[in-house]
Amino acid sequence: MARMSVDGDELVVRLSLRERAAARHGDVRVPLAAVRRVTTEPGWWRTLRGVPLRGTARIGTRAHQAGTDFTVVRPGKPVVCVELRPPAPYRLLAVSVPTLTDARSTAGSLGRSAPGLDTSTRYRQPLPVPEEGPPRAALP
C-alpha cells in the first residue's frame, strides 16, 4: 500500500511495486511549501475527479479542468487528501490508508510539517467551474 511521508522539505508518496506498475509512475515528490490543505475522506470514490490520464481508474494521474491529480485509492479504505498550490505538478494527492485512525494520524503529522497550511476549513475545496463562453448560435 502506498505511504505518505516527509523527507526533508518534501512530501513523498512511496508506491509499492504493483502500484508503480499500475500507475506507470514512480514515487511522487512535492515540496512541503506547496501543500495548501490536508484532509481525510472516508469515501474513496469522492477523491476521484476528472478522467484517467495515465494508469488505471483508481491508481495514477487524472486530468480535469483545473489540472491533474495523482491518486492511489482502494475501495473501502479511507483516503488522505493533500491539496497543492502551483507550481506543484498536481492539484491533489489522494492516497488510501488502512483505517480512518491512520488517515487522521497521517493528515495531522503532514499538517504539522507543512508551512503555510490553509486551516480556514477542514474540508477539501471543490474544483473551480470553467467559465462559460458566449452562447452558441441556434441551429436552423
C-alpha positions in Angstrom: 0.0 0.0 0.0 1.3 3.5 -0.8 2.6 5.6 2.0 3.0 9.3 2.5 5.9 10.6 4.4 8.0 13.7 4.9 11.6 13.6 3.6 13.5 16.8 4.5 11.4 19.6 2.9 9.5 17.3 0.6 6.3 15.3 0.8 6.9 11.8 -0.7 4.3 9.3 -1.8 6.1 6.0 -1.9 4.4 3.4 -4.1 4.6 -0.4 -3.9 5.9 -2.3 -6.9 2.4 -3.2 -8.0 1.2 0.4 -7.6 4.2 1.6 -9.7 3.2 -0.8 -12.5 -0.5 0.2 -12.3 0.2 3.9 -12.2 3.1 3.7 -14.7 4.8 6.2 -12.4 7.4 6.2 -9.7 7.4 7.8 -6.3 5.9 11.3 -6.2 7.8 14.1 -4.6 6.4 17.6 -4.0 7.8 20.5 -1.9 6.1 20.9 1.5 5.8 24.6 0.8 3.3 23.6 -2.0 0.9 21.9 0.5 -2.2 24.0 0.8 -4.6 21.8 2.8 -4.6 18.3 4.3 -7.9 16.5 4.8 -9.2 13.0 5.3 -12.0 11.4 3.2 -13.8 8.2 4.4 -15.3 7.6 1.0 -12.6 6.7 -1.5 -14.7 7.4 -4.6 -15.2 11.1 -3.5 -11.5 11.7 -4.3 -11.7 10.8 -7.9 -12.0 13.8 -10.2 -11.8 14.0 -13.9 -10.7 11.2 -16.2 -7.8 8.8 -16.0 -4.8 10.2 -17.9 -2.1 7.6 -17.1 -2.5 4.4 -15.1 -5.8 2.8 -14.1 -9.1 4.3 -13.0 -8.0 4.4 -9.3 -4.2 4.5 -9.4 -2.3 7.1 -11.4 -2.9 10.5 -12.8 -6.3 12.0 -13.6 -7.0 15.1 -15.7 -9.7 17.7 -15.0 -10.4 21.3 -15.9 -8.3 22.7 -13.1 -5.2 20.5 -13.7 -4.0 17.0 -12.8 -4.4 14.8 -9.7 -2.4 11.8 -8.5 -4.5 9.1 -6.9 -3.7 5.8 -5.2 -7.1 4.8 -3.8 -8.5 1.4 -2.7 -12.2 0.6 -2.4 -13.4 0.5 1.2 -10.3 2.4 2.6 -10.2 6.0 3.8 -8.1 8.5 1.9 -5.6 11.2 2.9 -6.1 14.2 0.5 -3.3 16.8 0.1 -4.3 19.9 -1.9 -1.3 21.5 -3.6 -0.5 25.1 -4.7 1.1 25.9 -8.0 3.8 25.3 -9.3 3.4 21.7 -7.9 2.8 19.2 -10.7 -0.5 18.1 -9.2 -3.6 19.8 -7.7 -4.3 16.9 -5.4 -2.6 13.9 -4.0 -5.0 11.2 -2.7 -3.7 8.1 -1.0 -5.6 5.3 0.7 -4.6 4.2 4.2 -5.8 1.1 6.2 -8.0 2.8 8.8 -9.7 6.1 9.5 -7.5 6.5 12.6 -4.4 6.1 10.3 -5.8 8.7 8.0 -6.3 11.2 10.8 -2.8 10.5 12.2 -1.1 10.9 8.8 -3.1 14.0 8.0 -2.1 15.5 11.4 1.6 14.8 11.0 1.6 16.1 7.4 -0.2 19.2 8.6 2.3 19.9 11.3 5.2 19.6 8.8 3.8 21.8 6.1 4.5 25.6 6.4 1.7 28.0 5.5 -1.2 25.5 5.7 -4.6 26.8 5.0 -6.8 25.9 8.0 -9.8 28.1 7.1 -11.8 24.9 6.6 -11.3 21.3 7.3 -13.0 20.2 4.0 -11.4 19.7 0.6 -12.3 22.5 -1.8 -14.3 21.8 -5.0 -12.9 22.2 -8.4 -13.4 25.7 -10.0 -16.2 25.8 -12.5 -15.0 26.6 -16.0 -16.1 29.9 -17.4 -19.0 29.9 -19.7 -18.3 31.0 -23.2 -20.5 33.1 -25.5 -23.9 31.5 -26.3 -23.8 29.2 -29.3 -25.9 30.1 -32.3 -29.1 28.1 -32.7 -29.1 25.5 -35.4 -31.6 26.2 -38.2 
